[in-house]
Amino acid sequence: MEISCPVSAERVNEHVVRIIAFMVALTAIFSIFFDSYFPIVLLTFDFALRAFTTGKFSPLKFVAIQVSKALNLKPKMTDLAPKKFAATMGFVFCLLIVATFMLSLNTVSLILTSMLTIFALLESVFAICLGCYVYSILQILKKNNS
């Protein structure tokens, strides 16, 4: 089932998005394995660049575009709005992870980091964007309340 609720005609290459998600998962796993939340701080900034700007200066997006080109992946375009919403959710998740880590709520930060990893792997491996589903549901609710 494919859910699509574009706010505009803007599109994004799904292959690039999935490569970014894989790098997010690897970074989160690295963070857990080395018990360091500095990588999550870096993810916070990258999510912010992709969520609140065009993503032009996102290091993960830059690398993903280069990987996509190197693998000769034919662009597969999808709606941008749900992906931007998902990036916003990633940003919030990262803020929560960093905050809970700084407050010495290590179990909570580990759970949140594990959830971020699972969400990123679902997007990367299976093209299941949970943030996109939440976005679509919110659009339906918004439309029904109008």
Accessible surface in RSA format (square Angstrom, percent):
REM  Atomic radii and reference values for relative SASA: ProtOr
REM  Chains: A
REM  Algorithm: Lee & Richards
REM  Probe-radius: 1.40
REM  Slices: 20
REM RES _ NUM      All-atoms   Total-Side   Main-Chain    Non-polar    All polar
REM                ABS   REL    ABS   REL    ABS   REL    ABS   REL    ABS   REL
RES MET A   1   188.72  97.7 113.69  75.2  75.03 178.6  90.66  77.1  98.06 129.9
RES GLU A   2   159.02  91.3 124.70  94.3  34.32  81.7  51.54  99.7 107.48  87.8
RES ILE A   3    57.25  32.6  33.56  25.0  23.69  57.1  36.68  26.4  20.58  55.8
RES SER A   4    63.41  53.6  37.12  49.5  26.29  60.6  28.04  59.7  35.37  49.6
RES CYS A   5    33.42  25.3  26.93  30.0   6.49  15.3  12.69  32.1  20.73  22.4
RES PRO A   6    74.32  54.2  50.28  45.8  24.04  87.4  50.47  41.7  23.85 148.2
RES VAL A   7   109.29  71.9  77.23  69.9  32.07  77.3  83.24  72.3  26.05  70.6
RES SER A   8    53.54  45.2  36.95  49.3  16.59  38.2  45.51  96.9   8.02  11.2
RES ALA A   9    97.03  89.2  69.62 107.4  27.41  62.4  79.87 112.5  17.16  45.5
RES GLU A  10   102.52  58.9  94.63  71.6   7.89  18.8  38.52  74.5  64.00  52.3
RES ARG A  11   121.96  51.2  96.37  49.1  25.59  60.9  36.66  50.1  85.30  51.7
RES VAL A  12    22.51  14.8  19.59  17.7   2.92   7.0  22.51  19.6   0.00   0.0
RES ASN A  13    24.16  16.7  21.88  21.1   2.28   5.5  11.99  28.9  12.17  11.8
RES GLU A  14    21.72  12.5  21.72  16.4   0.00   0.0   2.18   4.2  19.54  16.0
RES HIS A  15    45.59  24.9  44.13  30.7   1.46   3.7  27.96  28.8  17.63  20.5
RES VAL A  16     9.74   6.4   9.74   8.8   0.00   0.0   9.74   8.5   0.00   0.0
RES VAL A  17    24.22  15.9  23.27  21.1   0.95   2.3  23.48  20.4   0.74   2.0
RES ARG A  18    60.47  25.4  59.52  30.3   0.95   2.3  11.54  15.8  48.93  29.7
RES ILE A  19    27.48  15.6  25.55  19.0   1.92   4.6  27.44  19.8   0.03   0.1
RES ILE A  20    11.12   6.3  11.12   8.3   0.00   0.0  11.12   8.0   0.00   0.0
RES ALA A  21    10.09   9.3   6.61  10.2   3.48   7.9  10.02  14.1   0.07   0.2
RES PHE A  22    91.18  45.6  91.18  56.5   0.00   0.0  91.18  55.3   0.00   0.0
RES MET A  23    30.41  15.8  29.38  19.4   1.03   2.5  18.47  15.7  11.95  15.8
RES VAL A  24     3.56   2.3   3.56   3.2   0.00   0.0   3.56   3.1   0.00   0.0
RES ALA A  25     0.24   0.2   0.24   0.4   0.00   0.0   0.24   0.3   0.00   0.0
RES LEU A  26    90.97  50.7  86.90  62.2   4.07  10.2  87.17  61.2   3.80  10.2
RES THR A  27    33.51  23.8  29.23  29.6   4.27  10.2  17.10  23.0  16.40  24.8
RES ALA A  28     0.00   0.0   0.00   0.0   0.00   0.0   0.00   0.0   0.00   0.0
RES ILE A  29    77.85  44.3  77.29  57.6   0.56   1.3  77.66  55.9   0.20   0.5
RES PHE A  30   103.71  51.9  99.45  61.6   4.26  11.1 103.41  62.7   0.30   0.9
RES SER A  31     0.00   0.0   0.00   0.0   0.00   0.0   0.00   0.0   0.00   0.0
RES ILE A  32    58.84  33.5  45.32  33.8  13.52  32.6  46.84  33.7  12.00  32.6
RES PHE A  33   153.77  76.9 125.96  78.0  27.81  72.4 131.85  79.9  21.92  62.7
RES PHE A  34   115.58  57.8  93.91  58.2  21.67  56.4  98.49  59.7  17.09  48.9
RES ASP A  35   108.81  76.2  93.79  93.4  15.01  35.5  29.32  69.0  79.49  79.3
RES SER A  36    37.38  31.6  33.20  44.3   4.18   9.6  23.10  49.2  14.28  20.0
RES TYR A  37    14.14   6.6  10.38   5.9   3.76   9.8   6.46   4.9   7.68   9.5
RES PHE A  38   130.86  65.5 123.65  76.6   7.21  18.8 126.33  76.6   4.52  12.9
RES PRO A  39    11.80   8.6  11.63  10.6   0.17   0.6  11.80   9.7   0.00   0.0
RES ILE A  40     0.00   0.0   0.00   0.0   0.00   0.0   0.00   0.0   0.00   0.0
RES VAL A  41    46.31  30.5  46.07  41.7   0.24   0.6  46.31  40.2   0.00   0.0
RES LEU A  42    96.69  53.9  92.00  65.8   4.69  11.8  92.66  65.1   4.03  10.8
RES LEU A  43     4.65   2.6   4.26   3.0   0.39   1.0   4.57   3.2   0.07   0.2
RES THR A  44    12.34   8.8  12.34  12.5   0.00   0.0  12.34  16.6   0.00   0.0
RES PHE A  45   132.76  66.4 131.85  81.7   0.91   2.4 132.06  80.1   0.70   2.0
RES ASP A  46     6.63   4.6   5.53   5.5   1.10   2.6   6.03  14.2   0.60   0.6
RES PHE A  47    15.28   7.6  15.28   9.5   0.00   0.0  15.28   9.3   0.00   0.0
RES ALA A  48    23.52  21.6  22.21  34.3   1.31   3.0  22.55  31.8   0.97   2.6
RES LEU A  49    54.63  30.4  54.07  38.7   0.56   1.4  54.63  38.4   0.00   0.0
RES ARG A  50    34.05  14.3  28.00  14.3   6.04  14.4  14.09  19.3  19.96  12.1
RES ALA A  51     8.62   7.9   0.00   0.0   8.62  19.6   0.00   0.0   8.62  22.8
RES PHE A  52   118.71  59.4  85.09  52.7  33.62  87.5  91.33  55.4  27.38  78.4
RES THR A  53    66.09  47.0  54.24  55.0  11.84  28.2  64.12  86.1   1.97   3.0
RES THR A  54   108.51  77.2  90.78  92.0  17.73  42.3  88.10 118.3  20.41  30.9
RES GLY A  55     1.37   1.7   0.00   N/A   1.37   1.7   0.78   2.1   0.59   1.3
RES LYS A  56   156.13  76.2 125.67  77.1  30.46  72.5  80.50  72.5  75.63  80.6
RES PHE A  57   152.60  76.3 134.95  83.6  17.65  45.9 140.99  85.5  11.61  33.2
RES SER A  58     0.92   0.8   0.00   0.0   0.92   2.1   0.19   0.4   0.73   1.0
RES PRO A  59    81.51  59.4  74.13  67.6   7.38  26.8  81.50  67.3   0.01   0.0
RES LEU A  60    28.26  15.7  28.26  20.2   0.00   0.0  28.26  19.8   0.00   0.0
RES LYS A  61    53.32  26.0  53.32  32.7   0.00   0.0  23.66  21.3  29.66  31.6
RES PHE A  62   126.70  63.4 123.62  76.6   3.09   8.0 126.16  76.5   0.55   1.6
RES VAL A  63    65.31  43.0  64.66  58.5   0.64   1.6  65.31  56.7   0.00   0.0
RES ALA A  64     0.00   0.0   0.00   0.0   0.00   0.0   0.00   0.0   0.00   0.0
RES ILE A  65    55.43  31.5  55.34  41.2   0.09   0.2  55.34  39.9   0.09   0.2
RES GLN A  66    74.58  41.7  70.64  51.6   3.94   9.4  30.32  64.5  44.25  33.6
RES VAL A  67    54.43  35.8  52.38  47.4   2.05   4.9  54.39  47.3   0.04   0.1
RES SER A  68     5.67   4.8   5.60   7.5   0.07   0.2   2.03   4.3   3.64   5.1
RES LYS A  69   133.79  65.3 118.55  72.7  15.24  36.3  82.07  73.9  51.73  55.1
RES ALA A  70    83.48  76.8  47.08  72.6  36.40  82.8  60.06  84.6  23.42  62.0
RES LEU A  71   111.68  62.2  90.30  64.6  21.38  53.7  94.47  66.3  17.21  46.3
RES ASN A  72   135.36  93.3 106.31 102.7  29.04  69.9  32.98  79.4 102.38  99.0
RES LEU A  73    61.54  34.3  49.41  35.3  12.13  30.5  51.32  36.0  10.21  27.5
RES LYS A  74   174.47  85.1 162.11  99.5  12.36  29.4 110.79  99.7  63.68  67.8
RES PRO A  75    85.16  62.1  69.37  63.2  15.80  57.4  69.37  57.3  15.80  98.2
RES LYS A  76   113.30  55.3 108.58  66.6   4.72  11.2  70.01  63.0  43.29  46.1
RES MET A  77    93.90  48.6  73.90  48.9  20.00  47.6  69.43  59.0  24.48  32.4
RES THR A  78    26.11  18.6  23.85  24.2   2.25   5.4   5.23   7.0  20.88  31.6
RES ASP A  79     8.64   6.1   7.45   7.4   1.20   2.8   2.14   5.0   6.50   6.5
RES LEU A  80    35.58  19.8  35.37  25.3   0.21   0.5  35.37  24.8   0.21   0.6
RES ALA A  81    19.31  17.8   9.68  14.9   9.63  21.9  14.54  20.5   4.76  12.6
RES PRO A  82     6.60   4.8   6.60   6.0   0.00   0.0   6.60   5.4   0.00   0.0
RES LYS A  83    29.58  14.4  23.83  14.6   5.74  13.7  15.02  13.5  14.56  15.5
RES LYS A  84    58.25  28.4  56.57  34.7   1.68   4.0  54.09  48.7   4.15   4.4
RES PHE A  85    53.68  26.9  48.91  30.3   4.77  12.4  52.88  32.1   0.80   2.3
RES ALA A  86    24.39  22.4  17.50  27.0   6.89  15.7  18.18  25.6   6.21  16.4
RES ALA A  87     6.32   5.8   3.40   5.2   2.93   6.7   5.55   7.8   0.77   2.0
RES THR A  88    39.85  28.3  39.85  40.4   0.00   0.0  31.38  42.2   8.46  12.8
RES MET A  89    54.50  28.2  52.56  34.8   1.94   4.6  53.99  45.9   0.51   0.7
RES GLY A  90     6.56   8.1   0.00   N/A   6.56   8.1   5.80  15.9   0.75   1.7
RES PHE A  91    39.56  19.8  39.56  24.5   0.00   0.0  39.56  24.0   0.00   0.0
RES VAL A  92    70.92  46.7  70.92  64.2   0.00   0.0  70.92  61.6   0.00   0.0
RES PHE A  93    29.75  14.9  29.75  18.4   0.00   0.0  29.75  18.0   0.00   0.0
RES CYS A  94     0.00   0.0   0.00   0.0   0.00   0.0   0.00   0.0   0.00   0.0
RES LEU A  95    83.75  46.6  80.59  57.7   3.16   7.9  80.92  56.8   2.83   7.6
RES LEU A  96    85.12  47.4  84.88  60.7   0.23   0.6  85.11  59.8   0.00   0.0
RES ILE A  97     0.00   0.0   0.00   0.0   0.00   0.0   0.00   0.0   0.00   0.0
RES VAL A  98    27.12  17.8  27.08  24.5   0.04   0.1  27.12  23.6   0.00   0.0
RES ALA A  99    43.53  40.0  37.85  58.4   5.67  12.9  43.19  60.8   0.34   0.9
RES THR A 100    15.95  11.3  15.95  16.2   0.00   0.0  15.95  21.4   0.00   0.0
RES PHE A 101    68.47  34.3  62.26  38.6   6.21  16.2  62.26  37.7   6.21  17.8
RES MET A 102   145.55  75.4 113.31  75.0  32.24  76.8 101.67  86.4  43.88  58.1
RES LEU A 103   126.18  70.3 105.21  75.3  20.97  52.7 110.45  77.6  15.73  42.3
RES SER A 104    87.41  73.9  67.96  90.7  19.45  44.8  32.69  69.6  54.72  76.7
RES LEU A 105    86.13  48.0  81.58  58.4   4.55  11.4  86.13  60.5   0.00   0.0
RES ASN A 106    89.03  61.4  84.10  81.3   4.93  11.9  30.92  74.4  58.11  56.2
RES THR A 107    96.66  68.7  92.28  93.6   4.38  10.4  58.02  77.9  38.64  58.4
RES VAL A 108    64.95  42.7  64.74  58.6   0.21   0.5  64.95  56.4   0.00   0.0
RES SER A 109     0.56   0.5   0.56   0.7   0.00   0.0   0.00   0.0   0.56   0.8
RES LEU A 110    80.12  44.6  80.12  57.3   0.00   0.0  80.12  56.3   0.00   0.0
RES ILE A 111    94.67  53.9  92.54  68.9   2.13   5.1  94.59  68.1   0.09   0.2
RES LEU A 112    25.79  14.4  25.79  18.4   0.00   0.0  25.79  18.1   0.00   0.0
RES THR A 113     0.00   0.0   0.00   0.0   0.00   0.0   0.00   0.0   0.00   0.0
RES SER A 114    38.97  32.9  37.27  49.7   1.70   3.9  25.72  54.8  13.24  18.6
RES MET A 115    70.66  36.6  70.26  46.5   0.41   1.0  57.90  49.2  12.76  16.9
RES LEU A 116     8.35   4.7   8.35   6.0   0.00   0.0   8.35   5.9   0.00   0.0
RES THR A 117    11.55   8.2  11.55  11.7   0.00   0.0  11.55  15.5   0.00   0.0
RES ILE A 118    95.96  54.6  94.97  70.8   0.99   2.4  95.77  69.0   0.19   0.5
RES PHE A 119    63.52  31.8  59.80  37.0   3.73   9.7  60.08  36.4   3.44   9.9
RES ALA A 120     9.02   8.3   3.08   4.8   5.94  13.5   8.66  12.2   0.36   1.0
RES LEU A 121    59.80  33.3  59.60  42.6   0.19   0.5  59.76  42.0   0.03   0.1
RES LEU A 122    45.51  25.3  45.13  32.3   0.38   0.9  45.28  31.8   0.23   0.6
RES GLU A 123    13.10   7.5  13.10   9.9   0.00   0.0  12.39  24.0   0.72   0.6
RES SER A 124    15.86  13.4   6.86   9.2   9.00  20.7   0.00   0.0  15.86  22.2
RES VAL A 125    80.22  52.8  60.13  54.4  20.10  48.4  64.82  56.3  15.41  41.8
RES PHE A 126   132.42  66.2 109.90  68.1  22.51  58.6 115.73  70.2  16.69  47.8
RES ALA A 127    42.83  39.4  19.27  29.7  23.56  53.6  19.36  27.3  23.47  62.2
RES ILE A 128    64.22  36.5  63.53  47.3   0.69   1.7  64.22  46.2   0.01   0.0
RES CYS A 129    12.46   9.4   9.50  10.6   2.96   7.0   5.33  13.5   7.13   7.7
RES LEU A 130    64.16  35.7  60.27  43.1   3.89   9.8  60.28  42.3   3.88  10.4
RES GLY A 131     8.91  11.0   0.00   N/A   8.91  11.0   2.40   6.6   6.51  14.6
RES CYS A 132    16.42  12.4  16.12  18.0   0.29   0.7  14.77  37.4   1.65   1.8
RES TYR A 133    69.10  32.3  69.10  39.3   0.00   0.0  43.15  32.4  25.95  32.0
RES VAL A 134    58.05  38.2  57.58  52.1   0.47   1.1  58.05  50.4   0.00   0.0
RES TYR A 135    13.99   6.5  13.99   8.0   0.00   0.0  13.99  10.5   0.00   0.0
RES SER A 136     0.98   0.8   0.98   1.3   0.00   0.0   0.33   0.7   0.65   0.9
RES ILE A 137    94.36  53.7  94.20  70.2   0.16   0.4  94.36  67.9   0.00   0.0
RES LEU A 138    81.80  45.6  78.79  56.4   3.01   7.6  78.82  55.4   2.98   8.0
RES GLN A 139    49.03  27.4  44.77  32.7   4.26  10.1   9.15  19.5  39.88  30.2
RES ILE A 140    93.35  53.1  91.88  68.5   1.47   3.5  93.35  67.2   0.00   0.0
RES LEU A 141    90.82  50.6  90.68  64.9   0.14   0.4  90.73  63.7   0.10   0.3
RES LYS A 142   138.87  67.7 130.29  79.9   8.58  20.4  87.40  78.7  51.47  54.8
RES LYS A 143   164.83  80.4 150.18  92.1  14.64  34.9  98.72  88.9  66.10  70.4
RES ASN A 144   109.61  75.6  77.73  75.1  31.88  76.8  26.57  64.0  83.03  80.3
RES ASN A 145   130.39  89.9  94.79  91.6  35.60  85.7  29.73  71.6 100.66  97.3
RES SER A 146   122.92 103.9  55.17  73.6  67.75 156.1  69.82 148.7  53.10  74.4
END  Absolute sums over single chains surface
CHAIN  1 A     8760.5       7596.6       1163.9       6526.2       2234.3
END  Absolute sums over all chains
TOTAL          8760.5       7596.6       1163.9       6526.2       2234.3
